[in-house]
Amino acid sequence: MSDHGAGMNLQSPARWAIAISCVLLAGAAGAAAPGDNASVVRDLASRVGPIIGSALACPDIGHPRIQVIADKFRAVIREVSTNEAERDDISRSFDRYVNDGRGAVNAGRMDCKSADRQLTELEQSISGPSLATVIGPSSANAAPAPSASIAPPPPAPPAQPSAQTTVAVATPTVAPAVPLGTLPAVRGVTDKEIRFGIVGPFSGSARELGRQMKLGIDTAFNRTNDAGGVNGRMLRLLAADDGYEPSRTLDAMKQLYDKDQVFGYIGNVGTPTAAVAIPYALERRTLFFGAFTGANILRNDPPDRYVFNYRASYAEETDAVVHYLIKIRRLQARQIAVFAQQDAYGDAGFAGVAKAFRSLGVNDAAILRLNYKRNTVDVDDAVSQLKAQKLQIRAVVMVAAYRAAAKFIEKTRDSYPGMIYSNVSFVGSTALADELMLLGPRFANGVIVTQVVPAVGGYSSAVLEYKNALAKYFPGEAPDYVSLEGYIAANVLIQGIRQAGPQLDTEKLIDNLEAMRNIDLGLGTALNFGRAEHQASHKIWGTAIDENGKYVPLELD
């Protein structure tokens, strides 16, 4: 490595970190302004973070050693930050550098022997006083205290022409160290619990979707907690309401992250809201798991590291039903229309239908799309547009919420008695059936819903376990497809947490999730993750409502 400044000859990243730490910390002690201290720590994060990250990637390096350094550095961040926003910004930078170090080992750019050597040198460099004490608390957090006095270094011996010049660093005289034991090492994780957050509609026309998703996750968490938790920690779910409105999603995400200090997000509801939530989670390198949406914004290629899905995509659901309509029911492609919410959710479903058409060699340019506005049941324009078609439409693929879907069926059933109505799973199966049965059995009978979980009326191991747990923890609640999905997604996550071990952090959990293969929850299909596969299931189950408002299996192929 080249020299940086007079008198420095540093042979390794660790020595660079040590020298910079000592020189800058000594210079920052005493009368330095809080902003200067923060700048020092930002710089240190880029040196210390990769060393911690590379050590974390090496299983033979003891985690307690790494944790001591991480705890000290996070204490430094807390002490020098003048406000919460600055603290979070520095913490995110530090986490990114830690991840870079982990990636260097995983990619083979560094070996574990070097990582151990660098960690040892870093341990030696901070074995004295607390870093937080050397820098001194920020003016926002501490009472005035005497400035640290820095003793001048002893005179250097005459330079020898043949010897390399080394760095001479003074030892600061400091006050006692700030206690660090009370600071959590990982956001949302304590010795007793792991906190997760869910953002969804707990008010408004789609509130049943949010309620059911949370119910399923809570059922899984309660069942696990009754058995002792995961590695001794209880699982806790905190909720924030966005009313299924993207304009409210960011505040809900911030509430859970900043105020409730959640470890990650699970079961967020909706596509348009996910378009806001995912960038927020990714920027903070926070887990975004098992969202209740099949949209492609959660399914990038290659996948976003922090986004994991349990369920099959909308493209897979619509592909299955289009094939059913054309291959089994013998409809012509031009006889199929799409009734879709006028937002990212509707766009995702419509794109899935178009893709299915193309896979069958059918032109997708003339697909009729009938729109309605989110969080309304204003379907009159869609109905009028349908009735204005000269060619008779015989099937409608619906990408809607349950109340709008029911209203559309109500207003078209009499005019089109033989119409085939199909819905994707997000519709909320139980809520849709209840709405239609209030109108009468003829409105419900034969309506198709594609599912991403097995039939809740079945007797598979997974479904029986779910129904027993639901009855135990939430007596009186009826089994539901949405809550079953939340239950399954939560159990997949629980397995990942358990395999990650007691020393939990986000990066370690994600590494373990990506290594999970052939997960058997009794669904009749194996679940798999991988570095290039962040969607556990690709299975679609077909169901249809009978005259009693119950769902019965429907073979789609």
NUBA-259803 format. One record per residue (C-alpha): x, z, y; residue number from 0. Coordinates in pm, whole numbers, plus 50000, padded with zeros to 5 digits. Example, Ala and Ser with C-alpha at 12.3 -4.5 7.8 and 13.67 -1.06 7.14 Angstrom:
SITE      x      z      y    k
SITE  51230  50780  49550    0
SITE  51367  50714  49894    1
end
This chain:
SITE      x      z      y    k
SITE  50000  50000  50000    0
SITE  50132  49923  50346    1
SITE  50221  50198  50596    2
SITE  49953  50321  50837    3
SITE  50103  50486  51144    4
SITE  50451  50617  51203    5
SITE  50606  50827  50935    6
SITE  50355  50748  50655    7
SITE  50440  50598  50322    8
SITE  50145  50641  50087    9
SITE  50166  50515  49733   10
SITE  49807  50561  49608   11
SITE  49449  50584  49731   12
SITE  49448  50953  49648   13
SITE  49757  51021  49860   14
SITE  49599  50822  50143   15
SITE  49288  51041  50115   16
SITE  49496  51359  50110   17
SITE  49705  51263  50410   18
SITE  49411  51142  50613   19
SITE  49214  51455  50522   20
SITE  49485  51691  50635   21
SITE  49586  51504  50952   22
SITE  49234  51435  51075   23
SITE  49098  51774  50980   24
SITE  49380  51948  51156   25
SITE  49325  51733  51463   26
SITE  48952  51795  51456   27
SITE  48975  52171  51437   28
SITE  48900  52375  51741   29
SITE  48778  52195  52048   30
SITE  48676  51862  51896   31
SITE  48328  51746  51989   32
SITE  48062  51733  51714   33
SITE  48051  51356  51737   34
SITE  48426  51342  51675   35
SITE  48386  51562  51369   36
SITE  48116  51335  51233   37
SITE  48343  51033  51280   38
SITE  48618  51210  51089   39
SITE  48384  51285  50800   40
SITE  48252  50928  50792   41
SITE  48610  50813  50750   42
SITE  48678  51074  50483   43
SITE  48368  50964  50291   44
SITE  48526  50623  50239   45
SITE  48836  50791  50087   46
SITE  48688  51077  49889   47
SITE  48371  50900  49764   48
SITE  48546  50639  49545   49
SITE  48762  50910  49382   50
SITE  48455  51114  49292   51
SITE  48270  50805  49171   52
SITE  48552  50685  48947   53
SITE  48580  51034  48795   54
SITE  48205  51044  48728   55
SITE  48235  50723  48528   56
SITE  48487  50883  48291   57
SITE  48322  51101  48024   58
SITE  48645  51289  47946   59
SITE  48679  51424  48302   60
SITE  48498  51755  48327   61
SITE  48192  51736  48547   62
SITE  48242  52086  48697   63
SITE  48570  51969  48850   64
SITE  48396  51680  49018   65
SITE  48102  51893  49124   66
SITE  48323  52140  49313   67
SITE  48462  51863  49531   68
SITE  48124  51697  49579   69
SITE  47968  52030  49680   70
SITE  48241  52096  49934   71
SITE  48213  51753  50087   72
SITE  47833  51770  50112   73
SITE  47876  52106  50284   74
SITE  48108  51939  50533   75
SITE  47848  51673  50602   76
SITE  47586  51938  50664   77
SITE  47811  52136  50895   78
SITE  47932  51854  51120   79
SITE  47601  51671  51156   80
SITE  47427  51734  51485   81
SITE  47083  51636  51351   82
SITE  46903  51546  51029   83
SITE  46921  51169  51088   84
SITE  47300  51183  51125   85
SITE  47331  51400  50814   86
SITE  47124  51157  50607   87
SITE  47318  50858  50736   88
SITE  47656  51010  50645   89
SITE  47519  51125  50308   90
SITE  47401  50773  50226   91
SITE  47741  50632  50318   92
SITE  47910  50890  50097   93
SITE  47676  50805  49807   94
SITE  47754  50435  49847   95
SITE  48127  50503  49825   96
SITE  48073  50720  49517   97
SITE  47883  50434  49358   98
SITE  48164  50193  49448   99
SITE  48410  50417  49266  100
SITE  48188  50435  48961  101
SITE  48154  50058  48964  102
SITE  48532  50013  48979  103
SITE  48571  50194  48646  104
SITE  48271  50026  48484  105
SITE  48403  49684  48589  106
SITE  48753  49757  48457  107
SITE  48921  49757  48799  108
SITE  49039  50114  48742  109
SITE  49118  50311  48427  110
SITE  49022  50670  48360  111
SITE  49383  50787  48353  112
SITE  49425  50679  48714  113
SITE  49088  50828  48805  114
SITE  49193  51165  48658  115
SITE  49526  51157  48841  116
SITE  49356  51082  49175  117
SITE  49103  51360  49119  118
SITE  49383  51607  49041  119
SITE  49564  51515  49363  120
SITE  49242  51552  49559  121
SITE  49176  51892  49400  122
SITE  49521  52007  49506  123
SITE  49467  51884  49860  124
SITE  49152  52092  49909  125
SITE  49249  52398  49703  126
SITE  49301  52592  50027  127
SITE  49042  52667  50292  128
SITE  48699  52510  50299  129
SITE  48688  52170  50461  130
SITE  48382  52281  50654  131
SITE  48574  52575  50796  132
SITE  48869  52361  50903  133
SITE  48646  52121  51091  134
SITE  48431  52399  51227  135
SITE  48051  52404  51243  136
SITE  47873  52167  51477  137
SITE  47737  52297  51805  138
SITE  47385  52244  51672  139
SITE  47433  52476  51378  140
SITE  47674  52753  51473  141
SITE  47741  53021  51732  142
SITE  48060  52992  51943  143
SITE  48371  53094  51753  144
SITE  48741  53112  51838  145
SITE  48918  52780  51799  146
SITE  49148  52748  51503  147
SITE  49510  52772  51600  148
SITE  49742  52518  51448  149
SITE  50095  52633  51391  150
SITE  50355  52370  51476  151
SITE  50541  52226  51182  152
SITE  50899  52336  51127  153
SITE  51166  52099  51256  154
SITE  51218  51809  51023  155
SITE  51563  51771  50869  156
SITE  51772  51477  50984  157
SITE  51650  51151  50836  158
SITE  51848  51015  50547  159
SITE  51888  50634  50558  160
SITE  51824  50594  50186  161
SITE  51520  50822  50161  162
SITE  51155  50738  50227  163
SITE  50994  50923  50515  164
SITE  50704  51144  50404  165
SITE  50413  51303  50585  166
SITE  50462  51659  50711  167
SITE  50131  51840  50754  168
SITE  50072  52175  50925  169
SITE  49863  52441  50755  170
SITE  49578  52549  50983  171
SITE  49486  52910  51040  172
SITE  49114  52934  50980  173
SITE  48818  53169  50953  174
SITE  48666  53254  50612  175
SITE  48502  52965  50432  176
SITE  48133  52892  50471  177
SITE  47950  52976  50145  178
SITE  47866  52657  49960  179
SITE  47675  52785  49658  180
SITE  47335  52764  49826  181
SITE  47353  52389  49886  182
SITE  47199  52162  49619  183
SITE  47447  51912  49482  184
SITE  47183  51646  49415  185
SITE  46873  51584  49624  186
SITE  46558  51705  49451  187
SITE  46745  51876  49166  188
SITE  46791  52252  49133  189
SITE  46874  52473  48840  190
SITE  46501  52515  48779  191
SITE  46328  52188  48868  192
SITE  46346  51815  48938  193
SITE  46114  51690  49214  194
SITE  45962  51343  49208  195
SITE  45731  51177  49457  196
SITE  45442  50932  49430  197
SITE  45302  50728  49718  198
SITE  44956  50588  49658  199
SITE  44598  50563  49780  200
SITE  44446  50910  49762  201
SITE  44186  50810  50018  202
SITE  44001  50486  50088  203
SITE  43841  50230  49863  204
SITE  44128  50222  49611  205
SITE  44166  50601  49587  206
SITE  44072  50612  49219  207
SITE  44384  50412  49134  208
SITE  44608  50667  49304  209
SITE  44424  50962  49154  210
SITE  44442  50822  48801  211
SITE  44810  50726  48823  212
SITE  44903  51074  48944  213
SITE  44682  51228  48675  214
SITE  44869  51046  48399  215
SITE  45212  51144  48531  216
SITE  45105  51505  48581  217
SITE  44977  51513  48223  218
SITE  45313  51397  48089  219
SITE  45504  51637  48315  220
SITE  45283  51932  48215  221
SITE  45326  51857  47846  222
SITE  45704  51842  47886  223
SITE  45716  52156  48101  224
SITE  45519  52351  47841  225
SITE  45788  52259  47589  226
SITE  46062  52400  47813  227
SITE  46115  52112  48053  228
SITE  46408  51872  48040  229
SITE  46745  52034  47990  230
SITE  46596  52359  48119  231
SITE  46440  52210  48432  232
SITE  46070  52179  48509  233
SITE  45935  51846  48635  234
SITE  45733  51851  48956  235
SITE  45532  51569  49117  236
SITE  45458  51561  49491  237
SITE  45212  51310  49637  238
SITE  45178  51133  49971  239
SITE  44874  50926  50070  240
SITE  44913  50580  50223  241
SITE  44550  50473  50169  242
SITE  44677  50147  50016  243
SITE  44781  50036  50366  244
SITE  45141  49915  50411  245
SITE  45138  50038  50771  246
SITE  45119  50395  50636  247
SITE  45361  50357  50346  248
SITE  45685  50413  50534  249
SITE  45571  50747  50674  250
SITE  45460  50854  50327  251
SITE  45797  50758  50178  252
SITE  45980  50946  50455  253
SITE  45766  51254  50404  254
SITE  45863  51274  50038  255
SITE  46229  51193  50097  256
SITE  46301  51395  50412  257
SITE  46056  51685  50396  258
SITE  45998  51727  50023  259
SITE  46350  51621  49924  260
SITE  46244  51435  49611  261
SITE  46498  51309  49359  262
SITE  46315  50978  49311  263
SITE  45981  50801  49318  264
SITE  45753  50738  49021  265
SITE  45419  50563  48991  266
SITE  45382  50424  49344  267
SITE  45060  50220  49365  268
SITE  45026  49866  49495  269
SITE  45210  49546  49579  270
SITE  45176  49521  49960  271
SITE  45279  49885  49984  272
SITE  45573  49826  49747  273
SITE  45700  49559  49985  274
SITE  45757  49842  50234  275
SITE  45859  50116  49988  276
SITE  46123  49930  49788  277
SITE  46360  49849  50078  278
SITE  46339  50213  50188  279
SITE  46429  50338  49838  280
SITE  46705  50081  49788  281
SITE  46868  50159  50121  282
SITE  46893  50522  50008  283
SITE  46992  50430  49653  284
SITE  46697  50629  49524  285
SITE  46519  50572  49193  286
SITE  46191  50373  49216  287
SITE  46038  50397  48871  288
SITE  45722  50284  48696  289
SITE  45525  50153  48994  290
SITE  45163  50053  48935  291
SITE  45209  49684  49015  292
SITE  45313  49373  48826  293
SITE  45445  49183  49127  294
SITE  45771  48992  49119  295
SITE  45910  49176  49423  296
SITE  45996  49452  49175  297
SITE  46143  49207  48926  298
SITE  46439  49038  49091  299
SITE  46692  48844  48885  300
SITE  46931  49019  48842  301
SITE  46725  49336  48883  302
SITE  46772  49578  49170  303
SITE  46973  49869  49028  304
SITE  46732  50140  49142  305
SITE  46400  49971  49051  306
SITE  46262  50009  48697  307
SITE  45926  49895  48563  308
SITE  45737  50003  48255  309
SITE  45461  49742  48264  310
SITE  45436  49369  48206  311
SITE  45418  49151  48517  312
SITE  45116  48985  48677  313
SITE  45274  48653  48586  314
SITE  45262  48756  48219  315
SITE  44904  48882  48249  316
SITE  44775  48568  48420  317
SITE  44971  48346  48186  318
SITE  44801  48512  47889  319
SITE  44451  48469  48030  320
SITE  44506  48109  48145  321
SITE  44624  48017  47797  322
SITE  44319  48193  47654  323
SITE  44080  48004  47883  324
SITE  44236  47664  47817  325
SITE  44346  47694  47454  326
SITE  44077  47921  47309  327
SITE  43776  47870  47534  328
SITE  43859  47499  47585  329
SITE  43812  47494  47962  330
SITE  43970  47232  48181  331
SITE  44224  47360  48431  332
SITE  44016  47234  48725  333
SITE  43729  47457  48609  334
SITE  43934  47772  48675  335
SITE  43940  47939  49017  336
SITE  44125  48246  49147  337
SITE  43956  48528  49341  338
SITE  44241  48714  49510  339
SITE  44314  48985  49762  340
SITE  44456  48830  50078  341
SITE  44799  48993  50067  342
SITE  45111  49021  49852  343
SITE  44910  49147  49554  344
SITE  44680  48846  49559  345
SITE  44975  48615  49620  346
SITE  45155  48753  49314  347
SITE  44854  48699  49090  348
SITE  44786  48352  49227  349
SITE  45151  48256  49173  350
SITE  45118  48370  48813  351
SITE  44820  48142  48756  352
SITE  45003  47849  48915  353
SITE  45306  47912  48696  354
SITE  45084  47921  48386  355
SITE  44930  47588  48484  356
SITE  45275  47432  48521  357
SITE  45386  47567  48183  358
SITE  45092  47379  48030  359
SITE  45187  47059  48209  360
SITE  44890  47089  48446  361
SITE  44908  47015  48818  362
SITE  44868  47343  49009  363
SITE  44818  47184  49352  364
SITE  44438  47185  49342  365
SITE  44375  47543  49222  366
SITE  44081  47689  49415  367
SITE  44171  48024  49575  368
SITE  43891  48250  49698  369
SITE  44011  48530  49926  370
SITE  43893  48868  50050  371
SITE  44059  49128  50274  372
SITE  44230  49435  50129  373
SITE  44037  49764  50137  374
SITE  43705  49586  50191  375
SITE  43420  49451  49981  376
SITE  43364  49161  50218  377
SITE  43339  48879  49963  378
SITE  43078  48661  50135  379
SITE  43325  48392  50242  380
SITE  43464  48371  49889  381
SITE  43115  48340  49743  382
SITE  43020  48068  49992  383
SITE  43340  47878  49917  384
SITE  43268  47895  49544  385
SITE  42912  47767  49587  386
SITE  43032  47478  49803  387
SITE  43238  47331  49516  388
SITE  43103  47006  49374  389
SITE  43281  47059  49045  390
SITE  43134  47348  48852  391
SITE  43373  47641  48818  392
SITE  43340  47805  48477  393
SITE  43598  48085  48501  394
SITE  43741  48304  48776  395
SITE  44072  48484  48735  396
SITE  44042  48789  48960  397
SITE  44335  48956  49135  398
SITE  44139  49227  49310  399
SITE  44064  49598  49333  400
SITE  43766  49732  49141  401
SITE  43509  49756  49421  402
SITE  43571  49404  49555  403
SITE  43574  49262  49201  404
SITE  43242  49428  49122  405
SITE  43088  49303  49445  406
SITE  43202  48946  49374  407
SITE  43051  48956  49025  408
SITE  42729  49103  49165  409
SITE  42692  48819  49413  410
SITE  42773  48534  49173  411
SITE  42640  48637  48831  412
SITE  42287  48504  48885  413
SITE  42409  48169  49020  414
SITE  42665  48130  48741  415
SITE  42520  48304  48431  416
SITE  42784  48156  48200  417
SITE  43081  48238  48427  418
SITE  43385  48395  48259  419
SITE  43533  48670  48477  420
SITE  43884  48793  48408  421
SITE  44077  49067  48590  422
SITE  44440  49180  48583  423
SITE  44510  49541  48489  424
SITE  44558  49666  48846  425
SITE  44182  49635  48899  426
SITE  44127  49982  48753  427
SITE  43944  49923  48427  428
SITE  43730  50235  48406  429
SITE  43634  50221  48772  430
SITE  43538  49853  48737  431
SITE  43324  49917  48430  432
SITE  43151  50209  48604  433
SITE  43076  49998  48913  434
SITE  42935  49712  48704  435
SITE  42725  49935  48481  436
SITE  42561  50079  48793  437
SITE  42444  49722  48861  438
SITE  42326  49678  48504  439
SITE  42467  49581  48162  440
SITE  42435  49206  48228  441
SITE  42688  49235  48510  442
SITE  42941  49415  48289  443
SITE  42899  49247  47951  444
SITE  43183  49005  47870  445
SITE  43403  49077  48173  446
SITE  43768  49048  48063  447
SITE  44051  49274  48173  448
SITE  44410  49216  48061  449
SITE  44588  49544  47991  450
SITE  44950  49659  47985  451
SITE  44871  49961  47764  452
SITE  44683  49989  47433  453
SITE  44308  50046  47424  454
SITE  44224  50401  47533  455
SITE  43950  50408  47270  456
SITE  44199  50344  46992  457
SITE  44372  50577  46750  458
SITE  44738  50488  46787  459
SITE  44989  50774  46799  460
SITE  45058  50722  47168  461
SITE  44692  50714  47267  462
SITE  44600  51020  47058  463
SITE  44891  51216  47207  464
SITE  44781  51115  47557  465
SITE  44416  51205  47501  466
SITE  44505  51544  47352  467
SITE  44732  51625  47646  468
SITE  44475  51504  47900  469
SITE  44206  51722  47744  470
SITE  44439  52024  47745  471
SITE  44566  52005  48102  472
SITE  44274  51834  48275  473
SITE  43961  51918  48076  474
SITE  43665  51702  48171  475
SITE  43876  51403  48273  476
SITE  43791  51091  48072  477
SITE  44072  50879  47924  478
SITE  44153  50587  48152  479
SITE  44382  50284  48140  480
SITE  44552  50371  48469  481
SITE  44625  50733  48378  482
SITE  44748  50618  48036  483
SITE  44993  50386  48210  484
SITE  45114  50673  48428  485
SITE  45153  50891  48118  486
SITE  45356  50628  47933  487
SITE  45577  50544  48231  488
SITE  45649  50914  48285  489
SITE  45745  50961  47919  490
SITE  45991  50672  47935  491
SITE  46151  50833  48241  492
SITE  46157  51173  48070  493
SITE  46353  51026  47780  494
SITE  46605  50884  48025  495
SITE  46644  51218  48205  496
SITE  46690  51399  47875  497
SITE  46960  51157  47763  498
SITE  47141  51187  48097  499
SITE  47212  51554  48017  500
SITE  47208  51866  48235  501
SITE  47448  51731  48500  502
SITE  47191  51496  48649  503
SITE  47242  51252  48934  504
SITE  47085  50918  49018  505
SITE  47374  50698  48906  506
SITE  47413  50877  48574  507
SITE  47039  50852  48507  508
SITE  47036  50480  48582  509
SITE  47335  50421  48355  510
SITE  47145  50596  48077  511
SITE  46823  50405  48146  512
SITE  47010  50076  48127  513
SITE  47147  50180  47787  514
SITE  46805  50263  47637  515
SITE  46698  50031  47353  516
SITE  46410  50021  47105  517
SITE  46217  50310  47258  518
SITE  45931  50388  47019  519
SITE  45646  50576  47183  520
SITE  45390  50466  46927  521
SITE  45256  50177  47134  522
SITE  45296  49916  46864  523
SITE  45572  49750  47062  524
SITE  45931  49861  47128  525
SITE  46043  49925  47486  526
SITE  46384  49815  47610  527
SITE  46598  49837  47921  528
SITE  46936  49683  47995  529
SITE  47166  49600  48283  530
SITE  46982  49270  48322  531
SITE  46642  49402  48205  532
SITE  46458  49661  48413  533
SITE  46112  49597  48268  534
SITE  46051  49796  47952  535
SITE  45741  49617  47819  536
SITE  45624  49255  47809  537
SITE  45319  49324  47596  538
SITE  44967  49218  47705  539
SITE  44653  49354  47540  540
SITE  44321  49175  47584  541
SITE  43998  49372  47638  542
SITE  43639  49294  47737  543
SITE  43352  49515  47849  544
SITE  43056  49535  47611  545
SITE  42689  49594  47696  546
SITE  42747  49970  47687  547
SITE  43025  49957  47945  548
SITE  43298  50022  47686  549
SITE  43613  49817  47641  550
SITE  43659  49636  47312  551
SITE  43968  49446  47194  552
SITE  43988  49073  47272  553
SITE  44232  48841  47099  554
SITE  44398  48629  47367  555
SITE  44582  48393  47132  556
end
